[in-house]
Amino acid sequence: MDIRKIILTRVSLIYFALLIFSLAVVVKLISVQKIKNDRWEQIQENLSANTIVESPQRGNICAEDGSLLATSVPGYYLRMDMASEGVRKVFKKESDSLAYYLSTFFRNYPKSEYKRRLNEAYKTANRGFMLTPRKIDYTELQQLKKFPIIRRGRYGGGIIIEQENRRVNPLGMLALRTIGGLNKGAHGGELGMVGFTGLEGSFEPYLKGENGISYKENLSGRWVSRIEIEPENGMDIITTLNVKMQDITESALLEQVQKTNADWATAVLMEVKTGEIKAIANLGKGVGGYYEKDNYALGPRGCYEPGSTFKLVSLMVALEDGVIDTMDVIDTGNGRWQKSGRTITDTHGYGKITVKQVFEKSSNVGVAKIITSNYEKDPKKYVDKVLSFGINKPLGVDIIGEGQPYFKYPGDADWWGTTLAGMSYGYETKMTPLQILNFYNAVANDGTMVKPHLVKEIRDKGALVERFGTEVLNSRIASRSTIKKAQEMLKGVCLYGTAKDLKSNFVTFAGKTGTARIATSSQGYSAGMYLASFVGYFPADDPIYSMIVTFNNPRGGYYGASIAGPVFKEVAEKVYAYKILSGEEEEETEEEERLVLPDIKKGPYDNIDEVVDELNVRHVKGSPDTEWANVEKQDEKIVLTDNEIPEGLVPDVKGMGATSAVYLLEKAGLQVRVKGVGKVKQQSLNPGSKFRPGQTVFLTLG
């Protein structure tokens, strides 16, 4: 046999071997996809049915001192497996009674409708029929467990209990819009309750945690759950908000907005040196009164023409360029001035006054004359200097949805002959209240512009993950001489000008009133609609806090001094008394020096153990036989001892945080009402006493 035949024979053998292998693969694929398809579908169905997603505990949002602003407590849904053997045995006998009890309990449908729904679910063998039309708390769950069929439990009654944490705000309305809310509709509802607005939405990646996974297994006829991946709880957000200052600010704003019947009002209190927002209130009119309706302070719905508060920007441009000085004299005439077909007016004529007086009296004519006479031939020079202050850029605050500042520029299609004059005193441009405040804060801070922020830290189980410090946006917005003159003009407004009636006997402040007409359409301004503002800082000579107060469409008056000014004054006086006159800052420093051990609240043993380990605090763990532990300080160590929770008696929650206390009391069958912040100082029902299921217990925190 020659070499050619040998090669052909070997190639043929290899070819047939590969052909047979390929046919075997094809046959196997067909077998897997077609012949054994039912088997694989069954395996997939079992995996899907028996895989449970374990939800993590959402992180807390806290005030700067750790007080809870938003936390999670358990909530429940109740389902029934209509195909279970236990339900099939008793349904016909007890379904009528169950329909009656559900109708009486929830009061949303008559008994006949519940009966119809139960029968329909029974006929279709619904494996997860929803019995609860809303999320229920622990006390309500215990009541439902006594209803017909349901009382037979998981196996006899086919009951499936789903726990989903309920988000609560212990301080009620305080800063509610800034804290934000959750929305199950986000992402199509696939991810459950998701942070949607405010800090809840902006810090969703930190707060949400990571889901865990468990599997249901049938062991000797009994179904048990086996956790494969532990859920990872969300991190805590520590904000810059001060609960006391927030309460002061919101209370003052609410009282005034009710008096003036404004459409909405907002107030922001900020620390001058750091940019930390200490209080932010946003009250909008709705059915039933005012509530935290929208974030007018920094969102697009609060982005308006600022009016006279913008005059500081214009005069600082002229001062910086050296075209005027504060002692130069301007003729404001009789308070009316025609320019390029536009009539600029003041409340009355001031005649010849200095530039400083133009600002103090808030003369539209005076400011318009200064800017047009010096920049009419080169308006770009004016606008460029305005933009150099950095006020045309969003601040990039912690919350998504900041309103975009808007400034016209010479050469734009909407730049008219009247634009320069109008822009000089706060028209034909738009800014949010927070953006205006940040400029004034820079003046108070000797020209250094810092970024406003709402979040100080992110912590995971007490351990620091990330800290947000002061961020400088512009180290010097203007020369020292210009800043000094601006500060003197702002003091003059409160001593001799439009805000002179706001003088306080307790604290000095500097600021500017603002009154702007509101444009409701491209056609012009609506008669009688104004934006009234006051923005400034205190104390005047050594600024610690800056603040803006803005009212939209107040009734019965519209000047910034009379509408927004009183709120500024009240907040300034109360914050000054609380934070400065009381000497709180010095007391805190001395207390910190005396304390060696951290102040840890009692609660779940595992959580406390983890915290003291993370903080590297000397402690004695003991050997608690219960889930909950007391925390005691002895010498230079922390001692953990048993905190036994007696069944059927009122738990002792004194010394606990709000989350742990509410969880324990609701689990015991009590309704809970919380007042205050911090640890539980008092509880209305004595620990260890008997109680009626559903009875209300009042907690006082401090």
C-alpha positions in Angstrom: 0.0 0.0 0.0 1.5 3.3 -1.1 1.8 6.3 1.2 -1.2 8.1 -0.5 -3.6 5.4 0.5 -2.3 5.3 4.0 -2.9 9.0 4.5 -6.4 8.9 2.9 -7.3 6.0 5.2 -6.2 7.8 8.3 -8.0 11.1 7.3 -11.2 9.1 6.7 -11.0 7.5 10.1 -10.5 10.9 11.8 -13.4 12.4 9.7 -15.8 9.6 10.7 -14.8 9.8 14.3 -15.5 13.6 14.4 -18.8 13.0 12.5 -19.9 10.4 15.1 -18.9 12.8 18.0 -20.8 15.7 16.4 -23.9 13.5 15.9 -23.7 12.4 19.6 -23.5 16.1 20.7 -26.6 17.0 18.6 -28.5 14.1 19.9 -27.6 15.1 23.5 -28.7 18.7 22.9 -32.0 17.6 21.5 -32.4 15.3 24.5 -31.7 18.1 27.0 -33.8 20.7 25.2 -36.8 18.5 24.1 -36.9 15.1 25.6 -35.8 16.1 29.2 -37.3 19.6 29.0 -39.9 18.9 31.6 -37.3 17.8 34.1 -35.2 20.9 33.7 -38.3 23.1 33.9 -39.2 21.4 37.1 -35.8 22.0 38.5 -36.0 25.7 37.5 -39.4 26.0 39.1 -38.3 24.4 42.3 -35.3 26.7 42.5 -37.5 29.8 41.9 -40.2 28.7 44.3 -37.8 27.8 47.1 -35.3 30.7 46.7 -36.0 33.5 49.1 -34.5 37.0 48.9 -33.5 38.2 52.4 -34.0 41.9 52.6 -31.4 43.9 54.6 -32.1 46.5 57.2 -32.1 50.0 55.6 -29.5 52.4 57.1 -30.6 55.3 59.3 -30.5 59.0 58.5 -29.4 60.9 61.6 -28.9 64.5 62.8 -25.4 65.7 63.6 -25.8 64.4 67.2 -27.0 61.0 66.1 -30.7 61.7 66.7 -32.8 59.6 64.2 -34.4 61.5 61.3 -35.4 58.4 59.4 -35.3 54.7 60.5 -36.9 51.4 59.7 -39.3 49.3 61.8 -40.9 46.0 60.8 -44.1 46.0 58.7 -45.9 42.9 57.5 -48.1 41.5 54.6 -50.2 38.4 55.1 -50.8 35.9 52.3 -52.7 32.6 52.1 -51.8 29.4 50.1 -55.3 28.4 48.8 -53.9 25.2 47.5 -52.5 23.9 50.8 -54.1 20.9 52.3 -55.1 22.6 55.5 -57.0 25.4 53.7 -58.8 22.9 51.5 -60.1 21.1 54.6 -61.7 24.1 56.4 -62.3 26.7 53.7 -66.0 26.0 53.1 -66.7 26.0 56.8 -64.7 29.1 57.9 -64.3 31.4 54.8 -67.5 33.2 55.6 -66.3 34.1 59.1 -62.9 35.1 57.7 -64.5 37.5 55.2 -66.5 39.1 58.0 -63.4 39.6 60.2 -61.3 41.1 57.4 -64.1 43.5 56.4 -64.5 44.6 60.0 -60.8 45.0 60.5 -59.7 46.8 57.4 -63.0 48.6 56.6 -62.2 49.0 52.9 -64.6 46.4 51.4 -67.9 44.9 52.6 -68.0 41.3 53.7 -69.5 40.2 50.4 -66.6 41.6 48.4 -64.1 39.8 50.6 -66.1 36.6 50.3 -66.1 36.9 46.5 -62.3 37.4 46.4 -61.6 34.5 48.8 -63.8 32.2 46.7 -62.1 33.2 43.4 -58.7 32.6 44.9 -59.8 29.3 46.3 -61.2 28.1 42.9 -58.0 29.1 41.1 -55.8 27.5 43.8 -53.9 30.8 44.3 -50.7 29.9 46.1 -50.1 33.4 47.5 -53.5 35.2 47.8 -52.9 38.6 49.5 -55.1 39.0 52.6 -53.9 42.4 53.8 -54.7 45.4 51.5 -51.9 47.5 53.2 -48.8 47.0 55.3 -49.6 46.2 58.9 -47.6 46.6 62.1 -46.7 43.9 64.7 -49.7 44.6 66.9 -52.1 44.2 63.9 -50.4 41.0 62.8 -51.1 39.5 66.2 -54.7 40.4 65.9 -55.0 38.9 62.4 -53.5 35.7 63.7 -56.6 35.1 65.7 -58.9 35.2 62.7 -60.6 32.0 61.3 -58.3 29.8 59.1 -55.4 32.2 59.8 -55.2 31.0 63.4 -54.4 27.5 62.2 -50.9 28.8 61.2 -48.5 28.1 58.4 -49.4 24.4 57.9 -53.0 24.2 59.0 -54.0 27.6 57.4 -51.5 28.1 54.6 -50.4 31.4 56.1 -47.4 33.1 54.6 -46.0 36.1 56.5 -43.9 38.6 54.6 -41.9 41.1 56.5 -41.0 44.5 54.9 -39.5 47.2 56.9 -41.5 50.3 57.3 -39.7 53.7 57.0 -40.6 56.1 59.8 -39.5 59.7 60.6 -39.4 60.0 64.4 -39.3 63.8 64.3 -42.4 64.1 62.1 -42.4 66.9 59.6 -39.0 68.4 60.5 -36.8 68.6 57.4 -39.0 65.9 55.8 -38.6 66.9 52.2 -34.8 67.2 52.6 -34.7 63.7 54.3 -36.7 62.4 51.4 -38.9 59.4 50.8 -39.1 55.9 49.3 -41.0 54.8 46.3 -41.9 51.2 45.4 -42.6 52.3 41.8 -38.9 53.2 41.2 -37.3 50.8 38.7 -40.6 49.2 37.9 -41.0 48.0 41.5 -38.5 45.3 41.0 -36.2 46.5 43.8 -38.9 47.0 46.4 -38.9 50.3 48.3 -36.2 52.5 46.8 -34.9 55.9 47.9 -36.6 58.3 45.5 -36.3 61.9 46.8 -34.0 63.9 49.1 -31.2 62.2 51.0 -33.0 58.9 50.7 -32.6 59.0 47.0 -29.2 60.6 46.7 -27.6 58.2 49.1 -29.5 55.1 48.1 -26.4 53.1 47.3 -25.2 53.5 50.9 -28.6 53.2 52.7 -30.1 50.2 50.8 -27.6 47.5 51.9 -27.2 44.2 50.0 -29.8 41.4 49.7 -29.1 38.0 51.1 -30.4 34.6 49.8 -31.9 31.6 51.6 -33.4 28.4 50.3 -36.4 26.4 51.6 -35.7 22.7 52.1 -38.0 19.8 53.0 -36.4 17.9 55.9 -38.4 14.9 57.0 -41.7 16.5 56.0 -40.9 19.9 57.5 -39.9 23.0 55.5 -37.0 24.9 56.9 -35.1 27.9 55.5 -31.3 27.8 55.1 -29.5 31.1 54.7 -26.8 30.9 52.0 -25.8 34.6 51.8 -26.4 36.8 54.8 -28.0 40.2 53.9 -25.7 43.1 54.5 -27.5 46.0 56.3 -27.3 49.5 54.9 -25.0 52.2 56.2 -26.0 55.2 58.3 -25.9 58.7 57.1 -24.9 61.4 59.6 -26.2 64.8 58.4 -25.2 68.3 59.4 -28.7 69.1 60.6 -29.1 70.3 64.1 -32.5 69.2 65.6 -32.9 72.2 67.9 -32.1 74.7 65.1 -34.3 72.8 62.7 -37.2 73.0 65.1 -36.6 76.7 65.7 -36.4 77.5 62.0 -39.4 75.4 61.0 -41.6 76.7 63.8 -40.8 80.4 63.0 -41.4 79.8 59.3 -44.7 77.9 59.8 -46.1 80.7 62.0 -45.3 83.4 59.5 -46.4 81.4 56.4 -49.8 80.8 58.0 -50.1 84.5 58.8 -49.2 85.6 55.3 -51.1 82.8 53.4 -48.1 82.5 51.0 -48.0 79.8 48.4 -44.8 78.5 49.8 -41.9 79.6 52.0 -38.4 78.3 52.6 -35.6 79.0 55.1 -32.0 77.8 55.2 -29.5 78.2 58.1 -25.8 77.6 57.3 -22.6 77.6 59.2 -20.4 80.4 57.7 -16.9 78.8 57.9 -17.8 75.2 57.0 -20.9 75.4 54.7 -22.7 72.9 56.9 -26.5 73.3 56.6 -27.9 73.3 60.1 -31.5 73.8 59.3 -33.6 73.7 56.1 -37.4 74.2 56.0 -39.7 74.0 53.0 -43.4 74.7 53.5 -45.9 74.5 50.7 -49.7 75.0 50.8 -51.7 71.9 50.4 -55.0 70.3 51.4 -55.2 70.7 55.2 -52.5 73.3 55.6 -48.8 73.7 55.1 -46.3 70.8 55.0 -42.9 69.9 53.5 -44.2 69.8 50.0 -41.2 70.5 47.8 -37.5 71.5 48.2 -37.9 75.1 47.3 -34.6 76.0 48.8 -32.5 74.3 46.2 -34.9 72.7 43.7 -36.2 74.1 40.3 -39.5 75.1 41.8 -37.7 77.7 44.0 -35.6 79.1 41.2 -36.8 82.6 40.6 -35.6 86.1 39.7 -34.0 87.1 43.1 -34.8 90.9 43.0 -33.1 93.2 45.3 -30.9 90.6 47.0 -28.9 90.6 43.7 -28.0 94.3 44.2 -25.0 93.2 46.3 -23.6 91.3 43.4 -24.0 94.3 41.0 -22.4 96.8 43.4 -19.5 94.5 44.2 -18.8 94.3 40.5 -18.6 98.1 40.3 -16.6 98.3 43.4 -14.2 95.6 42.2 -13.7 97.4 38.9 -13.1 100.6 40.7 -15.8 102.6 38.8 -17.5 103.6 42.0 -16.9 103.9 45.7 -19.4 103.7 48.6 -19.2 107.5 49.3 -19.8 108.5 45.6 -23.1 110.4 45.1 -25.9 109.1 42.8 -28.9 111.2 41.8 -31.9 108.9 42.2 -34.3 111.8 41.4 -38.0 111.4 42.2 -37.8 107.6 42.1 -38.7 107.2 38.4 -36.2 106.8 35.6 -36.8 106.0 31.9 -34.2 103.8 30.3 -34.4 102.2 26.8 -38.2 102.4 26.9 -38.3 100.9 30.4 -39.5 102.7 33.5 -37.5 101.9 36.6 -39.2 102.9 39.8 -38.7 103.1 43.6 -41.2 103.4 46.4 -40.4 107.1 46.5 -37.6 109.5 45.4 -34.4 109.8 47.4 -32.7 112.5 45.5 -28.9 112.6 45.7 -27.6 109.9 48.0 -24.3 108.0 48.4 -23.8 104.5 46.8 -23.9 103.1 50.4 -27.3 104.7 50.9 -28.4 103.4 47.5 -27.9 99.9 48.8 -29.3 100.6 52.3 -32.5 102.1 50.8 -32.5 99.4 48.1 -32.9 102.0 45.3 -33.6 100.4 41.9 -33.0 103.6 40.1 -29.6 104.1 41.9 -28.3 100.6 41.1 -29.6 100.7 37.5 -27.9 104.1 36.9 -24.6 102.9 38.4 -24.4 99.8 36.2 -25.8 101.3 33.0 -23.6 104.4 33.1 -20.4 102.3 33.6 -21.2 99.2 31.5 -23.7 100.2 28.8 -21.0 100.4 26.2 -19.4 97.0 27.2 -22.1 94.9 29.0 -19.9 91.8 28.6 -17.5 93.3 31.1 -20.3 93.5 33.7 -21.6 90.0 33.0 -18.2 88.4 33.0 -17.4 89.9 36.4 -20.7 88.6 37.7 -19.9 85.2 36.4 -16.4 85.4 37.9 -18.0 85.2 41.3 -19.0 81.6 40.4 -22.7 82.1 41.0 -23.7 80.9 37.5 -22.7 77.3 38.4 -24.8 74.7 40.3 -23.4 74.2 43.8 -23.5 70.4 43.5 -25.3 69.9 46.9 -25.9 66.5 48.4 -29.4 66.2 47.0 -30.2 65.4 43.4 -32.4 67.9 41.5 -30.7 71.3 42.1 -32.2 74.2 40.2 -30.0 75.5 37.4 -29.0 79.2 37.8 -29.8 81.2 34.6 -27.9 84.3 33.4 -28.3 86.1 30.1 -25.3 87.1 28.1 -24.8 90.0 25.6 -25.3 88.6 22.1 -27.9 86.1 23.2 -31.2 86.2 21.3 -33.0 87.3 24.5 -30.6 90.1 25.4 -32.5 93.3 25.0 -31.7 97.0 25.4 -33.4 96.9 28.8 -31.6 93.7 30.0 -28.5 95.3 31.6 -30.6 97.7 33.8 -33.1 95.0 34.8 -30.3 92.5 35.6 -28.5 95.0 37.8 -31.3 94.9 40.4 -32.2 91.2 40.2 -34.4 90.6 37.1 -33.8 88.7 33.8 -31.8 86.1 35.8 -32.7 83.2 38.0 -31.2 81.6 41.2 -32.4 79.3 43.9 -32.5 80.6 47.5 -29.5 78.4 48.5 -27.4 79.8 45.6 -28.2 83.3 46.7 -27.4 82.4 50.3 -24.0 80.9 49.3 -22.9 84.2 47.8 -23.8 86.1 50.9 -22.1 83.4 53.0 -18.9 84.0 51.0 -19.1 87.7 51.9 -19.6 86.8 55.6 -16.6 84.4 55.2 -14.3 87.3 54.1 -14.5 86.3 50.5 -14.0 82.5 50.7 -16.8 80.6 49.0 -17.4 77.2 50.5 -19.7 74.5 49.2 -23.0 74.0 51.2 -23.4 70.4 52.3 -25.9 68.3 54.3 -23.9 65.2 55.1 -21.0 64.9 57.5 -20.3 61.2 57.6 -21.2 57.8 56.4 -20.9 55.0 59.0 -21.2 51.3 58.8 -22.2 49.6 62.2 -20.7 52.7 63.9 -17.4 52.5 62.0 -16.5 55.6 59.9 -16.6 54.8 56.2 -16.4 58.3 54.7 -16.2 61.9 56.1 -17.2 65.0 54.2 -15.4 68.1 55.2 -15.4 71.7 54.0 -14.9 72.1 50.3 -13.7 75.5 49.0 -15.3 76.6 45.7 -13.5 79.9 45.4 -10.7 81.0 47.8 -11.4 84.7 47.2 -14.4 86.0 45.2 -13.2 89.6 45.4 -10.5 91.8 46.9 -10.3 92.4 50.6 -11.3 96.0 50.2 -14.4 95.1 48.2 -15.5 92.5 50.7 -15.0 94.9 53.6 -17.1 97.5 51.9 -19.8 94.9 51.1 -19.9 93.9 54.8 -20.3 97.5 55.9 -23.2 98.1 53.4 -24.9 94.9 54.7 -24.6 96.2 58.3 -26.0 99.6 57.1 -29.2 98.0 55.8 -29.9 96.7 59.3 -28.9 99.9 61.0 -30.2 102.6 58.7 -31.9 101.1 55.7 -34.9 98.9 54.8 -34.3 96.4 57.7 -33.7 99.0 60.5 -37.0 98.0 62.2 -35.6 94.5 62.6 -32.9 95.5 65.2 -32.4 93.0 67.9 -31.5 93.6 71.6 -29.7 90.3 71.7 -27.7 89.9 68.5 -26.5 92.1 65.6 -27.0 91.0 62.1 -26.2 92.2 58.6 -28.2 91.4 55.5 -30.4 92.6 52.6 -34.1 92.7 52.0 -35.5 91.5 48.6 -38.8 92.1 46.9 -39.3 90.8 43.3 -42.3 90.6 41.1 -43.0 87.1 39.9 -43.2 86.3 36.2 -45.9 83.7 35.6 -45.6 83.5 31.8 -43.6 84.8 28.9 -46.1 87.6 28.7 -44.9 89.4 31.8 -45.5 89.7 35.5 -48.6 88.9 37.4 -50.2 91.7 39.3 -49.8 91.5 43.0 -47.5 88.4 43.1 -44.1 88.9 44.7 -41.2 87.0 46.1 -40.2 88.4 49.5 -36.8 87.6 50.9 -34.2 88.4 53.6 -30.7 87.1 53.4 -27.8 87.8 55.7 -25.7 86.6 58.6 -25.1 87.0 62.3 -23.4 88.2 64.5 -22.6 91.0 62.2 -19.0 91.6 63.2 -18.0 88.0 63.8 -20.3 85.9 61.6 -21.1 82.3 62.6 -24.3 81.6 60.7 -25.8 82.8 57.5 -29.4 82.5 56.6 -32.0 83.2 53.8 -35.8 83.3 54.2 -38.0 83.5 51.1 -41.8 83.7 50.7 -43.6 83.1 47.4 -46.8 85.2 46.8 -47.6 86.3 50.4 -50.9 88.1 50.9 -51.5 91.3 52.9 -48.0 92.6 52.3 -45.0 91.7 50.1 -41.9 93.5 51.3 -38.9 91.4 52.3 -38.4 93.4 55.6 -42.0 92.8 56.8 -42.6 89.3 55.5 -39.3 87.4 55.6 -37.4 89.7 58.1 -39.3 88.7 61.2 -38.5 85.0 60.6 -34.8 85.8 60.2 -34.8 87.9 63.4 -36.6 85.2 65.5 -34.3 82.4 64.3 -31.2 84.5 64.7 -32.1 85.4 68.3 -33.1 81.9 69.3 -30.1 80.2 67.7 -27.7 82.8 69.2 -29.2 82.2 72.6 -29.2 78.4 72.2 -25.7 78.0 70.7 -23.7 81.0 71.8 -25.1 82.7 74.9 -25.7 79.3 76.6 -22.0 78.5 76.2 -23.0 75.0 74.8 -19.9 74.8 72.6 -17.6 75.3 75.6 -19.6 72.9 77.8 -19.4 70.2 75.1 -15.6 70.5 74.9 -15.3 70.2 78.7 -17.6 67.2 78.7 -15.6 65.5 75.9 -12.5 65.9 77.9 -14.0 64.4 81.1 -15.6 61.4 79.3 -13.4 58.4 78.7 -16.2 56.0 77.6 -18.7 56.5 74.7 -22.4 56.9 75.5 -23.8 53.6 74.1 -27.5 52.9 74.1 -28.7 49.5 75.3 -30.3 47.3 72.6 -29.5 44.0 70.7 -26.5 42.2 72.3 -24.9 41.4 69.0 -25.1 45.0 67.7 -23.6 46.5 70.9 -20.9 43.9 71.0 -19.9 44.7 67.5 -19.9 48.5 68.1 -17.7 48.3 71.2 -15.3 45.9 69.4 -15.2 48.4 66.4 -14.5 51.3 68.7 -11.8 49.3 70.6 -13.4 50.2 73.9 -12.5 48.1 77.0 -15.6 46.1 77.9 -16.8 42.9 79.6 -19.1 40.9 77.4 -20.5 38.6 80.1 -22.7 35.8 78.9 -26.1 37.2 78.2 -28.8 34.5 77.8 -31.1 36.9 76.0 -31.1 38.7 72.7 -31.0 42.1 74.4 -28.3 43.6 76.6 -28.1 46.4 79.2 -25.0 48.7 79.0 -23.4 49.8 82.2 -20.2 51.9 82.8 -18.0 50.7 85.5 -14.6 52.4 86.2 -13.0 52.5 82.8 -14.9 49.8 81.1 -18.3 49.0 79.7 -20.2 46.0 81.1 -22.9 44.2 79.1 -25.6 42.4 81.2 -28.8 40.5 80.5 -31.9 42.6 79.6 -34.6 40.0 79.8 -37.9 40.9 78.0 -40.8 39.3 79.9 -43.5 37.9 77.7 -46.9 39.5 78.3 -45.5 42.4 80.3 -44.4 45.9 79.3 -40.7 45.8 78.3 -38.2 48.2 79.9 -36.9 50.3 77.1 -35.4 53.2 79.1 -31.9 54.0 77.7 -32.7 52.5 74.3 -32.7 54.4 71.0 -36.0 55.0 69.2 -35.6 52.1 66.7 -35.0 49.4 69.3 -37.6 50.7 71.6 -40.4 50.9 69.0 -39.5 47.4 67.7 -39.6 45.8 71.1 -42.9 47.5 72.2 -44.7 46.8 68.9 -43.5 43.2 69.0 -45.0 42.9 72.5 -48.4 44.1 71.1 -48.3 47.8 72.0 -49.0 50.9 69.9 -46.1 53.4 70.3 -45.9 57.2 70.2 -42.5 59.0 70.3 -41.7 62.5 71.4 -38.2 64.0 71.4 -34.8 62.7 70.3 -32.0 60.7 71.8 -32.5 57.9 74.3 -35.7 56.9 76.0 -35.9 58.8 79.3 -39.5 58.0 80.2 -42.2 55.5 79.2 -45.9 56.0 80.1 -46.5 52.3 81.0 -44.3 51.0 83.9 -41.9 48.3 82.9 -43.1 44.8 84.0 -46.7 45.9 84.2 -49.6 44.1 82.4 -51.2 45.8 79.4 -54.1 45.4 77.0 -53.1 44.4 73.4 -53.1 47.5 71.2 -52.7 49.8 74.2 -50.7 53.0 73.5 -47.4 53.7 75.3 -45.9 57.1 75.1 -42.1 57.5 75.0 -40.2 60.6 75.9 -36.7 60.8 74.4 -33.9 63.1 75.5 
